[in-house]
Amino acid sequence: MSSEKKTVEQTYSVGNGVKRAVFAALSIILQVFVIWVLFSALREKYPVIQFLQSILAFVIVLLIYNQNRTAAMKMPWIVIIMAWPIFGTFMFLLLGLNGGTNEMKRRYREIDEKLLPKLGKGEEALADLQAEDEGLANEACYIRDFAGYPIYHNTDVVFYDDAAKGLEAQLLELQKAEKFIFMEYHAIEDTVSFGRILEVLKAKVKEGVEVRLFYDYVGSMGYIGNRFVDKMEAMGIRCRVFNPMNMALNFFVNNRDHRKITVIDGKVGFTGGYNLADEYFHVTEPFGHWLDTGLRLEGDAVKSLTVTFLENWNAIRSGDVDDVNFDKYLPDYPYEAKEKGYIQPFADSPLDNEQVGENVYMNVLRNAKRYAYFITPYLIITDEMRNAFAMAAKSGVDVRLITPGIPDKKLIYSVTRSYYAGLAENGVRIYEYTPGFCHAKQCVADDNAAVCGTINLDFRSLYHHFENGAFFTGYEAVADMKKQFDELFPVCREVTEEYRSGRSNALKIRQLILRFAAPLM
């Protein structure tokens, strides 16, 4: 009886959370509509308003044109604003103005200025990598100089080819926690899988371990309700929400926290593609077999995961009581890694003009000499990335992409497929994962370079979301990832030839329209 009551309460809470988000979205749309109607009325009464409106639209279009963005991100907004100046302007400010307010940027800049210098420059590891492979060292140098995260030696890495394996390893490490546990996830579902984690977290709180939980409001709104924070706080778990939706216009609403991080005592860390919801661990399978992957880190590089967590935790709201002493969460402790590889966890933010995730992926393609394999749930890419894929393939590199065979979002699936032809025509081989939905975000090249994390090959991840990933080389984990790709290709359906030459004119026009609208999704 109690379990039934709990289920009803959870359903009620989640339902209220979704309704509140929908109501907030409708309120924002209504506000934009009212402003548009008001300006339209004023334009009818005062002809000068129409003239000023045209001038304003022209100025905004010039500003968009002058932005340091890819053309694919700018053109749809330019067309919409020129066609519907007032409505287009407000929608651009709401959804297209990447990076929120100056106040938000200031808070993140101040917290980064405190946190990132604590990581050091990793000069010794970088120098060693330069002696081994200049191309990989250039990638590491870019991440260090433009994202602020160094490359590390003294760290062991384990690759999990299934999220369920990652969860089991995570549970084991959580039980060993002595000082603190930090967890940051895009989506949390308060049911079976998270329930197993929660039992450990409650036990650790009783032992005096500091536990923090951070999740994205939009990513989790279909899973948990507004009472979730109070529930966690009542258990002694400190809990914060990233960017809740409210009824007022919010020019930061389009920027979401897509990161997935667990840190235990600053010694062990986990990251990868999976959220803390049942479908990721095969408890439920709404879209066939769910394919996801992750990493376990132990050693010096865990500091970077800790810093990434502390950044969002401390910067998201000005009214929070934030950390003063960061050093206690960034301990130096004796550890001797079993492997002699290099790893560089990094974060990407929409608050600057640097598309770190996109550039890391493109650098992998540029440096590849024999092969480069990618897997992504969504394929919605810029012309620059499409050209990077094409150029690698034209240069004789075996370039392959795996996308889902069963979609979780049908419209996005159609957009994903609209990019196949342009890639296939240039020699990129396209595969669809027929057993189900692949949610992994990773790539491997030439047996010596790999990236695994949260970064999809789509505009949301590359331009709008807070993301994180890890670039690594010299580990057995690289070979493990390559082995997984080799095992995946036979269970996928290759669609390269089908999209290279088999599209009808009607389909070409439909896909052209979808690609034009893709940056707005």
C-alpha positions in Angstrom: 0.0 0.0 0.0 2.8 2.4 0.9 4.6 1.8 -2.4 1.4 2.5 -4.3 0.9 5.7 -2.4 4.5 6.7 -3.2 4.0 6.1 -6.8 0.8 8.2 -6.9 2.6 11.0 -5.0 5.6 10.9 -7.5 3.2 10.9 -10.5 1.3 13.9 -9.0 4.5 15.8 -8.3 6.0 15.1 -11.8 2.7 16.0 -13.4 2.6 19.3 -11.6 6.2 20.0 -12.6 5.5 19.4 -16.3 2.3 21.5 -16.0 4.2 24.3 -14.4 6.9 24.2 -17.1 4.2 24.2 -19.9 2.4 27.0 -18.2 5.7 29.0 -18.0 6.4 28.4 -21.6 2.9 29.4 -22.6 3.2 32.5 -20.4 6.4 33.5 -22.2 4.9 33.0 -25.6 1.9 35.0 -24.5 4.1 37.9 -23.4 5.9 37.9 -26.7 2.5 37.8 -28.5 1.1 40.7 -26.4 4.2 42.8 -27.2 3.9 42.0 -30.9 0.2 43.0 -30.9 1.0 46.2 -29.0 3.7 47.2 -31.4 1.4 46.3 -34.3 -1.3 48.6 -32.9 1.1 51.4 -32.4 2.5 51.0 -35.9 -1.0 51.4 -37.3 -1.7 54.6 -35.3 1.8 56.1 -35.6 3.5 55.5 -38.9 6.9 56.6 -37.4 6.8 53.4 -35.3 6.9 51.3 -38.5 10.0 53.3 -39.6 11.7 52.9 -36.3 10.8 49.2 -36.2 12.5 48.7 -39.6 15.6 50.5 -38.4 15.7 48.4 -35.3 15.3 45.2 -37.2 18.0 46.3 -39.6 20.4 47.1 -36.8 19.8 43.7 -35.1 20.3 41.9 -38.4 23.7 43.7 -38.8 24.6 42.7 -35.2 23.7 39.1 -35.9 25.6 39.2 -39.1 28.7 40.5 -37.2 28.5 37.8 -34.5 31.4 35.3 -34.3 29.1 32.4 -35.2 28.7 30.0 -38.1 26.5 31.2 -41.0 24.1 28.3 -40.3 23.3 29.8 -36.9 22.8 33.3 -38.2 20.8 33.0 -41.4 17.5 31.6 -40.0 17.3 34.4 -37.5 18.1 37.1 -40.2 15.3 35.8 -42.4 12.8 35.6 -39.5 13.6 39.1 -38.2 13.4 40.6 -41.7 10.0 38.9 -42.3 8.5 39.6 -38.8 10.6 42.3 -37.2 9.1 42.6 -33.7 8.1 38.9 -33.2 11.5 37.8 -34.7 13.5 40.2 -32.5 11.9 39.0 -29.3 12.2 35.3 -30.3 15.9 35.9 -31.0 16.4 37.5 -27.7 14.7 34.6 -26.0 16.1 31.6 -27.9 18.9 32.8 -30.2 20.9 35.2 -27.9 23.4 32.7 -26.8 24.8 33.3 -23.3 22.1 35.0 -21.2 22.6 38.2 -19.4 25.7 40.3 -18.6 25.0 39.5 -14.9 25.1 35.8 -15.6 28.3 36.1 -17.6 29.9 38.1 -14.8 29.1 35.5 -12.2 30.6 32.7 -14.3 33.6 34.8 -15.2 34.3 35.5 -11.5 33.9 31.9 -10.4 36.1 30.7 -13.2 38.8 33.2 -12.3 38.9 31.6 -8.8 38.6 27.9 -9.8 40.5 27.3 -13.0 44.0 28.6 -11.8 43.8 26.0 -9.1 44.2 23.3 -11.8 47.6 24.5 -13.0 48.8 24.3 -16.6 49.8 20.6 -16.9 53.0 21.7 -18.6 55.0 18.5 -17.8 52.3 16.2 -19.2 51.9 18.4 -22.3 55.6 18.5 -23.0 55.8 14.7 -22.8 52.8 14.4 -25.2 54.5 16.8 -27.6 57.5 14.5 -27.7 55.2 11.6 -28.6 52.6 13.1 -30.9 52.5 16.8 -31.9 49.0 16.6 -33.4 47.5 15.2 -30.1 49.6 17.8 -28.2 48.1 20.6 -30.3 44.6 19.3 -29.3 45.6 19.3 -25.7 47.1 22.8 -26.0 43.9 24.1 -27.5 41.7 22.7 -24.7 44.1 24.1 -22.1 44.3 27.6 -23.6 40.7 28.1 -24.6 38.8 26.0 -22.1 41.2 26.4 -19.1 41.6 22.7 -18.4 45.1 21.0 -18.3 46.1 17.6 -19.5 47.2 15.0 -16.9 49.5 12.0 -16.6 48.8 10.4 -13.2 45.3 9.1 -13.8 43.7 5.7 -14.6 40.8 5.5 -17.0 38.1 2.8 -17.4 35.7 2.9 -20.3 32.2 1.4 -19.9 30.6 0.2 -23.1 27.2 0.1 -21.4 25.7 2.6 -18.9 24.5 -0.2 -16.7 28.2 -1.2 -16.1 28.9 2.4 -15.3 26.1 2.6 -12.7 27.3 -0.5 -10.9 30.8 0.9 -10.7 29.5 4.2 -9.5 27.5 2.5 -6.7 30.6 0.7 -5.5 32.6 3.9 -5.4 29.8 5.9 -3.7 29.8 3.4 -0.9 33.5 4.2 -0.3 33.0 8.0 0.1 34.5 9.5 3.3 34.4 13.3 2.7 32.1 14.5 -0.1 30.0 13.4 -3.0 29.2 15.8 -5.9 26.6 14.7 -8.6 25.5 16.9 -11.5 23.1 15.5 -14.1 20.9 16.9 -16.9 18.1 14.5 -16.0 17.2 12.6 -12.8 14.3 10.2 -12.5 13.2 9.4 -8.9 12.5 5.7 -9.5 14.4 2.4 -9.5 17.9 3.3 -10.7 18.2 6.6 -8.8 16.6 4.9 -5.8 19.6 2.6 -5.6 21.9 5.6 -5.6 19.7 7.5 -3.1 19.9 4.6 -0.6 23.7 5.0 -0.6 23.6 8.8 -0.4 21.3 8.7 2.6 23.6 6.3 4.4 26.6 8.5 3.6 24.9 11.6 5.0 24.4 9.7 8.3 28.1 9.0 8.3 28.9 12.7 8.0 29.7 12.8 4.3 28.8 16.0 2.5 26.5 15.2 -0.4 25.4 17.6 -3.1 23.0 17.0 -6.0 22.6 19.3 -9.0 20.2 18.9 -11.9 18.7 20.7 -14.9 15.1 21.9 -14.5 14.1 21.3 -18.1 16.0 18.0 -18.5 14.4 16.6 -15.4 10.9 18.1 -15.5 9.3 14.9 -17.1 10.9 12.8 -14.3 10.7 14.7 -11.0 8.5 17.5 -9.6 8.9 20.6 -7.6 9.0 18.8 -4.3 12.2 16.9 -5.2 14.5 19.6 -3.8 12.7 19.7 -0.5 12.8 15.9 -0.3 16.5 15.8 -0.8 17.2 18.6 1.7 15.1 16.8 4.3 17.5 13.8 3.9 20.5 16.1 4.4 21.4 16.1 0.7 22.2 19.7 -0.5 20.3 20.1 -3.8 20.2 22.9 -6.4 18.3 23.3 -9.7 19.8 24.7 -12.8 17.9 27.6 -14.4 14.2 26.9 -13.4 11.6 28.1 -15.8 9.3 30.9 -14.5 6.5 33.0 -15.9 8.6 36.0 -17.0 10.7 36.5 -20.1 14.1 34.8 -19.4 16.9 35.4 -22.0 18.9 32.5 -20.4 16.1 29.9 -20.7 17.6 28.3 -23.9 20.9 27.5 -22.1 20.6 24.2 -20.2 23.0 22.2 -18.1 23.7 19.0 -20.1 26.7 17.9 -18.0 26.9 14.4 -16.3 29.4 14.3 -13.4 30.0 12.3 -10.2 32.9 13.1 -8.0 33.8 11.1 -4.8 36.3 12.7 -2.3 38.1 14.3 -5.2 39.7 10.9 -5.9 37.3 9.1 -8.2 35.1 10.6 -10.9 32.6 9.5 -13.5 31.3 11.1 -16.6 29.8 10.0 -19.9 26.5 10.2 -21.8 24.1 8.7 -19.3 21.7 10.5 -17.0 20.2 9.0 -13.8 17.0 7.6 -15.3 15.8 4.0 -15.8 15.9 4.0 -19.6 19.6 4.5 -19.5 20.2 1.3 -17.5 17.7 -1.0 -19.4 15.2 -0.9 -16.5 12.7 0.4 -19.1 13.3 0.3 -22.8 10.9 2.8 -24.6 13.1 3.0 -27.7 14.6 -0.5 -28.0 18.0 -1.2 -26.6 19.4 2.0 -25.2 23.1 2.3 -26.0 25.2 4.6 -23.7 28.7 4.8 -22.4 30.9 6.3 -19.7 34.2 6.8 -18.1 35.7 6.2 -14.6 38.7 8.4 -13.6 40.9 7.9 -10.7 43.9 10.1 -10.0 45.0 13.7 -10.6 42.5 14.4 -13.5 39.5 14.1 -11.1 40.3 17.7 -10.1 39.0 19.0 -13.4 35.6 17.2 -12.9 35.4 18.7 -9.4 36.1 22.2 -10.7 33.5 21.7 -13.4 30.9 20.8 -10.8 31.8 23.7 -8.5 31.5 26.2 -11.4 27.8 25.6 -12.0 27.0 25.0 -8.4 28.4 28.4 -7.3 27.5 30.6 -10.3 24.0 29.6 -11.2 22.1 32.0 -8.7 23.4 35.1 -7.1 21.3 34.6 -3.9 22.8 31.2 -3.0 25.3 30.8 -0.1 28.3 29.7 -2.1 31.7 28.1 -1.3 34.5 30.2 0.1 37.1 27.5 0.6 37.6 25.5 -2.6 40.9 23.9 -1.6 39.2 21.3 0.7 37.5 19.8 -2.4 40.7 19.8 -4.5 43.0 17.6 -2.4 46.4 16.4 -3.4 46.8 12.8 -2.3 49.3 10.1 -3.1 48.3 8.1 -6.1 50.4 6.1 -8.7 48.5 5.4 -11.9 48.8 1.9 -13.4 48.8 3.2 -16.9 50.9 5.9 -18.5 48.4 7.6 -20.7 47.2 11.2 -20.9 43.7 12.5 -20.2 42.1 15.9 -20.3 38.6 16.4 -18.8 37.2 19.7 -20.0 34.0 21.7 -19.9 32.2 23.8 -22.6 30.1 26.9 -21.8 27.6 28.9 -24.0 28.6 32.1 -22.2 31.7 32.7 -24.3 32.3 32.7 -28.1 34.4 29.5 -28.0 32.8 26.3 -29.3 35.2 24.0 -27.5 33.2 20.8 -28.1 32.9 21.4 -31.8 36.5 22.3 -32.2 37.7 19.3 -30.2 35.7 17.0 -32.5 37.0 18.8 -35.7 40.6 18.5 -34.4 40.1 14.8 -34.1 39.0 14.7 -37.7 41.9 16.9 -38.9 44.5 14.8 -37.1 43.1 11.4 -38.2 45.3 9.5 -40.7 43.7 6.1 -40.9 40.2 6.2 -39.4 37.8 8.3 -37.3 34.6 6.8 -35.9 31.8 8.8 -34.3 28.6 8.0 -32.5 25.9 10.5 -31.7 22.1 10.5 -30.9 21.5 13.6 -33.0 23.3 14.9 -36.1 22.6 18.6 -36.7 25.9 20.1 -37.6 27.4 23.4 -39.0 28.9 23.7 -42.4 32.3 23.9 -40.8 31.9 20.5 -39.1 30.3 18.9 -42.2 33.4 20.1 -44.2 35.7 18.7 -41.6 34.0 15.3 -41.9 34.1 15.6 -45.7 37.7 16.7 -45.9 38.9 13.8 -43.7 37.0 11.3 -45.9 38.3 12.9 -49.1 41.8 12.6 -47.7 41.5 8.8 -47.5 40.5 8.5 -43.8 37.9 5.9 -43.1 35.2 8.2 -41.5 32.1 6.6 -40.1 29.1 7.9 -38.2 26.6 5.9 -36.1 23.2 7.4 -35.4 20.0 5.8 -33.9 17.9 3.2 -35.6 14.9 4.0 -33.4 14.4 7.7 -32.6 13.4 9.2 -29.3 12.3 12.4 -31.1 10.9 11.9 -34.6 11.3 15.5 -35.8 14.9 15.6 -34.7 15.4 12.2 -36.3 14.2 13.6 -39.6 16.6 16.5 -39.3 19.4 14.1 -38.5 18.7 12.1 -41.7 18.7 15.3 -43.7 22.5 15.6 -43.1 23.3 12.1 -44.4 23.4 12.9 -48.1 25.9 15.7 -47.9 28.2 13.5 -45.9 27.7 10.3 -47.9 28.4 12.1 -51.1 31.8 13.1 -49.8 32.8 9.6 -48.6 31.5 9.5 -45.0 29.9 6.1 -44.2 26.6 6.4 -42.3 25.3 3.6 -40.0 22.0 3.4 -38.0 22.0 1.4 -34.8 19.1 -1.0 -35.5 18.7 -2.5 -32.0 17.4 0.8 -30.6 18.5 4.3 -29.6 22.1 5.2 -29.2 22.7 8.0 -26.7 26.5 7.7 -26.5 28.6 10.7 -27.5 32.1 9.6 -28.4 34.7 9.2 -31.1 38.0 7.4 -31.6 40.7 7.8 -34.2 43.8 5.9 -35.3 43.9 3.8 -32.1 45.5 6.7 -30.2 42.8 9.4 -29.6 39.4 9.3 -28.1 36.7 11.7 -26.7 33.8 10.6 -24.5 31.4 12.8 -22.7 28.1 14.7 -23.0 28.5 16.5 -26.3 26.1 15.6 -29.1 26.8 16.5 -32.7 24.0 19.0 -32.7 23.5 22.8 -32.3 22.1 22.5 -28.8 25.2 20.8 -27.4 27.7 22.6 -29.5 26.3 26.1 -29.0 23.6 26.4 -26.3 24.3 23.9 -23.5 26.8 23.6 -20.6 28.7 20.4 -21.6 31.7 18.4 -20.5 33.9 15.7 -22.0 37.3 14.0 -21.8 40.0 13.8 -24.4 42.4 10.9 -23.8 45.2 8.9 -25.4 47.6 6.1 -24.5 45.1 4.1 -22.4 43.6 0.7 -22.8 40.3 2.6 -22.8 41.0 3.8 -26.3 41.3 0.2 -27.5 38.2 -0.7 -25.6 36.2 2.1 -27.4 37.6 1.0 -30.7 36.5 -2.6 -29.9 33.0 -1.4 -29.2 32.8 0.4 -32.5 34.0 -2.8 -34.3 31.2 -4.7 -32.6 28.6 -2.1 -33.3 29.0 -1.9 -37.1 27.8 -5.4 -37.8 24.5 -4.8 -35.8 23.9 -1.5 -37.6 22.4 -0.9 -41.0 24.7 1.0 -43.3 22.6 3.6 -45.3 25.5 5.3 -47.1 24.5 4.3 -50.6 20.8 4.9 -50.0 21.4 8.5 -49.1 24.2 9.1 -51.6 21.9 8.6 -54.6 18.4 7.5 -53.6 16.5 10.6 -52.5 13.5 11.9 -54.4 13.1 15.6 -55.2 10.3 16.0 -52.7 12.5 14.5 -49.9 15.4 16.8 -50.9 13.1 19.9 -50.5 11.7 18.7 -47.2 15.2 18.0 -45.8 16.4 21.4 -47.1 13.7 23.1 -45.1 14.5 21.0 -42.0 18.2 22.0 -42.2 17.3 25.6 -42.5 15.2 25.4 -39.3 17.7 23.2 -37.5 19.5 26.0 -35.6 16.2 27.1 -34.1 15.4 23.7 -32.6 
